[in-house]
């Protein structure tokens, strides 16, 4: 079948100001959800965010058409055949979810928090909304590339509130999310909420980064991967990419590596530590790691460590402009892949996006290690190793102590991770070679599975078809 993807602005052409700022290769149709809200463009909503729904549909062996809402709402126009399937109106939100729903806290303009839109659905054309109300179209919020925690904002309540305000049936709404715990969290919330008697929204949990390599877009960029070499020259014991250090766990990870004298053992990327980061770090320790007033000595000790690290930053592995600023998007290297860091290190210390949040989220950082046949330790959500095993991947026990994965307390989990990094970093040359030989069958198996197993991708398309079937 052909999936029909509807857009309010499909004929829009970027103006010269946009092209001058973002470059010609960034040309895109104005995002859905931004009608009458210029400030919401690329702040609350964007377009073709990787991995985009159309790319994944095509990777699963189907196809799509991008069509204007006007065309889709005129059934006699352009010979569009309606064959019992809804078309899909997709919103692709960005950043802090508070920004999607019209809260001032959701967007920072460099000087203050600002409101960029009135509500999630306020920037959708009336023609599209009517088609969604009549259930000729499905309203889809595609956020598979991220996994925001239900903490600062209750997404479930906000979704139901918005749908009710626009008279949209919740069963005609789909949320695709990278949080692999979202369905259970929604069920638990709803049965105790004032919306418990309303119909459920549709939720698809999908690890979009897992299937990046199956899309044409990434296949054009990632041409080669590191090969297994038991005799490779190991310049550093571990590889750690940490472009953004403001995530709650990343400055703590860096400080604990420093305290164990492990910085020199790693090939590490880290942007320059700025004066404002110290207060962010302090608050992260208090809020996310629960080091309150009675632990102030500990907090001050960690702040002192971070200040000692500061002169050594930025740390650069492979891309010098990785810390570029100015909003060009060129400082986001999720789709950059250089193989030499994997060829010159023994294992990856993967600093995932989420560590302290109540989510289960796996990004490109993990899958790049798999593609480059690199053993790994994951500083991520508890249960991530167990999830990989349940999905049929192999992990590295007993060659790596993975018991950290079972520890819910974030600080204790971090200590166990650092302990194992320290142990592996002390392996001599002969022990390192034996470690590579012992784990070869695991990295080869995982590489093959990632390239050839499309079951979850096929399930995504099957679920989409079920939801849009009239």
N, C-alpha and C positions, 0 to 999 in steps of 0.2 A: 504494500500500500504506500501511498504518498501522504506524508504528514503535512498539513497546511498550517503554516505559522503566520499569524496576522500581526500587522504593524500599522500604527496610526500615521507614521511619518515615512513610509517606504520610498516616497519620491523626493524626500528632502535631500538637499545637497549641502555639505558643510560650507560655511562661509569662509572668506579669506582669513579672518581672524583666527578661526579654529585651525585651519591648515598651517598658518604661520606658527601657532603655538605647539601643535601636536605633530605636524609633519603629514605629508601626503599618504604615507602608509597607515595612518590612523583613521582614514576616512571611514565613516560609519553613518548609518541612518540614525536620526535622533531616536533615543531610547523610548520605548513604551513607558507610559506612566508619567510623562513630563509635559503634557499639554498645558500650556499657560504657566509653566513653572521652569523658566530658563535656568534658575539656580540649581534645580534638581538634576540637571544633566551632568553625568559623571560624578555626582555627589550622592544622590539618593539612588539613581538608576543608571545603568550603562547598557551596552549592546554587544553581543558576541563575546561575552566573557568566557575565557577558556575554563573547562572544556564545555563548549556550547552545545545546546540540545540538538541542533541540526547536525553537527559533526558526529555526535555519538549515534544518532539515528542512522546516519550513513555508514558508520563503522560497523553497525549491527546488520548491514545488508539491506536497509530500506532507503527511502529517499524522502525529500521534503521540498516544499515550495514556499518561498517568502512572498507573501501577498499583502496588498493593502487591505485595511479594514473595509474600505469602500467596496473593493472588489468582492470580498467575502460576504458582505451583507447584501450584495446584489446578485442573486443566484443565477440571473440570466446573463451576467457580464462575463466576458472573456472565456466563455465556454467551460466554466468551472463546474465539474460534475459533483453533485452531492450524493454520496453513496452510503449514507448511514453512519458517517463519522463526523464528530465535532471538529471544528478548527480550534487552534490553540492560541490564546492571547498570553504572551509571556512577559512577565516583569522580571528584570534581572537586577536585584538590589545590591548596593555596595555598602561596605563599612558598617558602622554602628547601627543596629536595627532601630534605635530611637530616631535616627534620621529618616528612615523610610516612613515612619508613622507621624511625622510632623512635630517631633519634640526638638526643642532648641539644643538639647545636649548632644544631638546626633551628628552635628557637623561643626568643625572648628575652622574658622577662616584665617587663622594666623594671629588674630587678636582677641577673638571672643567666640562663644558658641552662638550659632545662628540657625534659624529655621529655614529650610529650603523647600518645604512642601507642606501642605495642610494635613494630608493623610495619605495612607498607602494607595488608595484608589481614587484620589481626587484629581489626578492627572491623566485619567483614562477618558477617551472620547465617549460621549453619550451613545454613539452608534455601537461601539464595542460593548459597553455596559449592557445595552438592551439585548444584544445577541447573547451575552453571557447569562442574563436573567432568563431568557427564553430557552437556555440550555442548547443553543445552536453552537456555542463556543465554550471552551473550557478556560477558566482563569487559572494560570499557572505561575507561581512564584518560584523561579529557578535559582536556588542558592546552594547548589551541590558542591561548589568550590570552597565553601566555608562551613563552620559549625558553631554559630553563636550559642552561648549558654543562656538558659532562661534565668537570668539573674537581675540585671538592671531593668529588664523589660520582659513581661510575660508575653511571648509571641503568640501563644495559643489564645489567650484572652483578647489580644489586639486583633488577631485574624477574625475571630468570631464577631467582635464588636464592629469591625469594618464591614464584614459581609452583611450583617444585619442592617447596618445603616444604608447600604446600597440595595437592600432587598434581593440578595443573592443567596441561593441555596448552598449551604456549606458543602454538600456532596458534589457540587459543581466547581469546587476549588481544589487545587493540588499544590502542595508544598514539597519541593524536591530539595533535600537537605543533606549535607555531608556528615551530620551527626548520626552515627549508627546506633544511637540509643533513643532517637527522637520518638519513635512510635510508642514505646513503653512509657516515656515521659508524658506524652500527650494523653494516653489512656488514663494514667494515674491522675493527671490534673483534671481531666474532663469529668470523671465520675464524682468529683468533689466540688465542681464548679456550678455556677448558676446556669451554665449552658448544657448541663448534663442531659437534658431532655431533647436537645437539638440534634440534628444529624451530624455525623462526624465529617470533618474535612478529610481529604485524601492526603496521605503522607508517603513519600517514597524516600527511603534512606539509600543513598548511593555514594560510593567512594569514587568520585569522578576522576581523581588523579590516577587511580589504578589503571584507567583505560585511556590515558593520554596517548600512550604509544600506539594505540589502535586507530587514532585519528590521522587523517591526511595532513593536517596542519603540523602535528608534531613529527610525523614521519619525514616531512621535508626538512625539519630542523635537526633531528637527532639521527645522524648518519652512521655512527659507530659507537661501540661500547667496549669497556675494558675486558680483556680476555684473562682467563686464569693463567697465572704464572707463578709456580712454586718458588722460582728463583728470582723473583722481582726484587729490585733494589728498594728497600723500605727506608725512605728518608725521614718519615715521621710515623709514629705508631698509629695515631687515629686522625680521622678527618671529621671536622665539625664546621658546618655552615650555620652561622647565626647572623644573618644580615640585619634583622630587626631585633634589638635587645630589650625593647620595652615590654615584650610578652612577660607575664608575671614570673616565670621561672628562669629566664635566660641570664639575667645578671647574677642570680644566685649560682647557677651552673658555672658561669665564668669565674666567680669569686672562689668557689670551692675547688675548681681545677687549679687555680693559682695557689691556694693554701696548701695543696698537696704537691706543689712544684711540678704540675703536669702540663702547664702551658707550653713549655718547650718540647714536649712529646707529641704535640698535636699540630696539624695543619688546620688553622682556625681562621674563619672570617668573622669580623665584628666591626661595626661602624665605630666612629669616634665617640667616646663617652663624653657627654656634655654636662655642664654644671647642673642643669635641670634634671638629669637622670638620677641624681642621688636621692632626691625627694620621692621620685617615682619608685625607686628601689625600696626605700624605707616603707612606703605605703604598701607595696606589694608584699613585703615580709609580714606586715601587720595584718593585712586583709586576707591574703590568700594562703599564707603559711601560719597564721594565727600566733605570731610572735608579738604579744601585746606589751603593755607597760612593764610587766614583771620580767620581760625578756629584753629590756632596753639595752643592757650591756652587750647581749648577743647581736642585736641590730647594729649597734655602733661599731662593733668589731667587723661586721660584714661591710659596713659603709667604708671603714678604714681600708679594708682590702680592695674594694672597688676603686678607691682613690689612688691606691698604689698601682693598679692596673692601668689607669687612665693614660699615662704617658706612652704606653705601648700601643695604644689604639690610634687610628684604625688598624685592624689586622686584615690582610688581603690574601686570598688564596689564588683566585683565577681571573677575576674581572675587576679592573681598577675603577671603573665607573659605577661599581655596585652601590656606592653610597651617594650617587648623584642626587641632587635635589632640584626643585623647580616644577614638580608636577608633570614631568614629561612621561612618566611611567617607565623610563629606561633604568630605574633603580630596582625594578622588579624582575628578578632573574629566575622565576619559576620555570621558564621554558629554556633557560640556558643549560647546556650540558657539555662540560669539558671532561675528558676521561683521565687526564694525567693525575688529578688528585687521588683518584681511586687506584691508579697504577703504582703510586708512590707511598701508599699507606696500608696498614695491616687491616684496619677495620673502621667502620663508621660509628661515630657517636651522633646519633640523629636527634637533634633538638626539634621535636615536633611543635606545631603551632600551639596546641593545647596540652597542658600538663596538669594544672590545678583545677580546670573547669570540669563540671559534671557532664562530660561528653565522651564520645568515642570517635576520634577523627584521625584519619591517616592522609598525609599530604604527599606531594611529589618527592619530598626529601627521602621518604622510605622507599618509594618505588624506584628512584634513581639508583639507590644502593643495590636493589635487587637486579636492575638491568645491568649494572656494572660488576656483578658477581662479587659483592663486598659483604663480608660478615658485618653484623650490626648489633648495637645496643640502642634501644629506643627510649629517650627521655620524653615520654608522652603520657597519655592517659593510662591509668591502671587497666589492665585487661587487654591492651593492644596486642601483646604477644599471643595471648589465648585466642583472640579473634583471628589472627593470621593462621594459627594452627587449625581452627575450626573451618577456615576457608580452604584448607588443603595445602597451605604452604608449610614448609619445614622451617623450624627455628634452630637455635644453635646450642641448646643444652645437649650434652654436658660440657661442651667446650667453652661456653659462656654461661655463667650463673644467671639464669633469668628469673630467679625468685623475686626480684624487685617488682616484677609485673603484678604480683599479688598484693602489694602493699598499698593501701589506700591513703595513708598519711603521706602528704606530698614531700615533707622534709625527709622523713625516714626513707622514702623511695629514692630521693635524690642521693642520700648518703650511700645507699646500696649500689646505685649506679656508679657513683664516683669510686667506690671500693673496687668494682669490677674493671673500670677503666684503668685504675692504678695497677691492678694485678696484670692485666694484659700489656700494659705499657712497659712492664719490667721484664717481659719475655726476651731472652737473648736471641741471637740470629737463628740458632738451630731450633729453638723452641718455637719461634715465629714461623719457620718453615713447616714444622710439624703441625702447627695450628692451621695453616693454609691447607695442607694435605688432608687433615681431619675434616675440614669443613667444605672441601671441594664438592662432594656429592650433594651437599645442601644448596650451595650457591648455584650449581648447574641446574638442579631440579627447579629451584624457584625462578630462575631466568626463563626456563622453558615454559613453566606454568603461566607466568605473567604474559608471555607472548602468545600463548595458544589457548588459554582458558577464557572464554567469553561468556560464561554462564550468567554472571551477574549483569552483563551488558544486555544479553538476550532477555533476561528477566525484566530489566528496565523497560525495554520496548514492549514486552508483553503486558506489563502493568499500564503503560501509557495507552495501549490499544484498548484494554479493558475499560479504562476510565472514559475514553472519548467515544466509545461505541454507543450509538443512539438506540 
